[in-house]
Amino acid sequence: MDQLGIMLAVLGAALAAGFSGSGSAIGVGIAGESGAGIMTEDPGKFGLVLLLQALPGTQGIYGLLTAFFAILKVGLLGGAVVSVNVWQGLGVLFACLPIAIAGYYSAIAQGKTSAASIQMIAKRPEETGKAVILPAMVETYAVLALLMSIILLNSIQI
Amino acid sequence: MAVTKVKKVRIVSHHDSLDTTIAALQGLGCCEIIPPDGESRPEGGLGSTTPERIKPGRSSELETCISDCRFLLRFLEPLYAEKGGTLERLLGPKPPVTLTELASLRARTDLPALSSKARNLERSISEMRSETGQIANQLHLLEPIKELGLPLWVITRGTEKVMGVMGSIPTGRKASLAEHFSSVVNGEGELFLSSSTAKETEAMAVLIFPRVFEQEVMESAAKAGFSRIDCPPVLEEKPAKEIERLAKRRGELAEEIASAEDEASRMATEVVPVVRNLSDYLAVLAARNEAGDSGVSSEKVSVLWFWIPAGKIKDVEKALEPCKGLVDIYSEDPSPEDNPPILLENPRWAIPFSPLTKLYGMPSYSGIDPTVLMAPFFFLFFGMCLGDGGYGLVLGAFLLYALLRYRLSGDTKNFFVLLLLGSISTVLVGALTGSWLGDMIDVFGIFAPIKSLKDSLVLIKPMDDPITFLAIALGLGVVQILFGILIAFWDAFRKGDMMGAFADQGGWLALLVGFLLWGASSLGVGGGATLFSGKALAAVGALTLVATQGRDKPGVIRKVVSGVLSLYNVTSYLGDVLSYSRLLALGLATSAIAMIGNTLTILVSGIPYVGWVLAFLIFFGGHLFSVVVNVLGSFIHSLRLQYVEFFSKFYSAGGRAFNPLRVATKFTRITGQGVEGPGL
């Protein structure tokens, strides 16, 4: 049954990296489409647009981070081999869910906000500071989910 | 930490001294023009004479020169090779020049001639480009029918009796077209079909036939799917010959374009530096003109109004000393209806943080400047979010290099210094949490000698003990939020709004501190006294809020209901405090991403032969990526904590930034007489 425990943890890691990565891909894509539209008018905005496009990408990193934590926890990344029972494996799986779910949805929402912010800097480049803060408001919830995932992973005794 | 007091200043100048006066004020760079239609502008004191230009005609000539400069720069700058690269120009020091040099440069330069030469060059290049485009289209059209043995004038003009049409036909319907055509013309016409490969869906067809059949031929051809394409009338000869001619012309055009572009590049090298200097000079003159135009003139004098910081009035008086007798200065305090511009005045250490305040919006004239209040928090939060000593050093080294290499000024410099301060804070936090490029010192053998040094500095390891670090983060949040309420309390008190101070802010302060004491005693901190004082404070706070928060509502019941409902706001304070947990999450994320980089480096280093190359790439690439992503995240999130959680407690923007008449140049630094002043 040890194998099942480890596989559950692997499933958790896969969900964390897979879903938040997908969300980020969609979010960055939405922002990128908007950015490309702006740059047909003014290619000089590349730097700003890239900055705003990159913002919904952090969820993917958070997911990857959680996934690494999860497989590190069950000893798949080198180090001593640990035995993981089914309950511990399930625990790791559940602990990965906050960032998998919130990462997916928040990245898409943040992508839309970034796209709107990109439209904003097209007309008012002097307001870049405000344009960057709006998508960051959305990211808060991904940060909170990441925090919860890490705390949960940390609290599972293996 | 304050908004600078400004005065409304009236300067009356004789026309003879007006130019000198305005030039002197521009050199000082501390006087903002109050425009003629501005609300803050009092009656001119000379009746309502309409403003007139000081020297008619001068402005419109200046406008033309400025637009010439703009055109020249737009056309030539992309072709100009910057000395030392674009970054050098953007960040590097601007070359110093004097106004006298610029004036003689302007006298020497025939701007209209340069501009018309450049315009001709631009026009001819664009015409040649468009001709090249047309030729490409014609070649594309002729290519499929190059084997046609008839001259093209048969199609474009035809003769009295015979005409031709060309067009496209779906490949599969060639046979059908041939059939239709031969049945209509009965051997009197000629059909040319271009050969096509299996992949092509369209072929070209040329139909030559007696003019009398025009209608029938066209109708039957259309049925076969033929769609007519107009042959450009310039094409006369046989297609093969035309193709040869067009290809030759295309080659010639390419050469001509290249030579015209060469000429433009040469012109750019020669002209761009001159035009840049001129454009700065003209901008200086235009600003002076605008200032002069803002005045109200009588026969002998002009009256100008300015906003001037109170402390700078002495400088203005001194600068106008040479015009004594011709100039009169009178200043008064702004009245409550005025909307004076905002100039932030901060101690030296807090100046790098002022761009953050500007980014949010300037405070109102009677408001608080939050720069100093926010600076320590931002410093600490940035460090906690980035939280890795190694990354702090990398960021710091980069910024230090940029600051030393390029002589930055203004808000760009402030911003770089701000991040440099942030990197210092990051190194401190990194040292205390033992994170140097993640766990680099622990996992790579070569760092073993300094491991004990690193460990001796460590106070807390967030990776092993996230809960303690979380408590620290939330604790900082409580401190900043209570501090924000205190500022609001003081602000209301200062303005004499006792109800606002004691009821609104005081009530919340008592309630929140009471809850905190209560909670502390339940965790075993303090004793019964703490518990009692906590409960008492909370009760006092809650009662104050219930009693006062509905005070604007009519009727006792609605007052009480609004008062009780206001207590619900406690959830927003709770949410605000929890928001500070990002300090832990982002700090952990930085260390963890760095750790992943190190782990992967070690994993791939075991691969035979190429392992060390991969390890090298992953180590440097991974950490570089991590620095960039995390610096961005740390900046945005520590800024957000200031804007959303802290500013919302006491700060309202809405001021207008001070925008003085000054020597605003883009490309040069103007030095010398008449423009050097203490500045701002």
Interface residues (C-beta under 8 A of the other chain):
Chain A: L51 A54 L55 G57 T58 I61 Y62 L64 L65 F68 F69 L72 L77 G78 G129 K130 V132 I133 A136 M137 E139 T140 V143 L144 L146 L147 I150 I151 N154
Chain B: L359 Y360 P466 I467 L470 L578 S579 S581 R582 L584 A585 L586 L588 A589 A592 I593 I596 T599 I602 L603 V629 L632 G633 I636 H637 L639 R640 Y643 V644
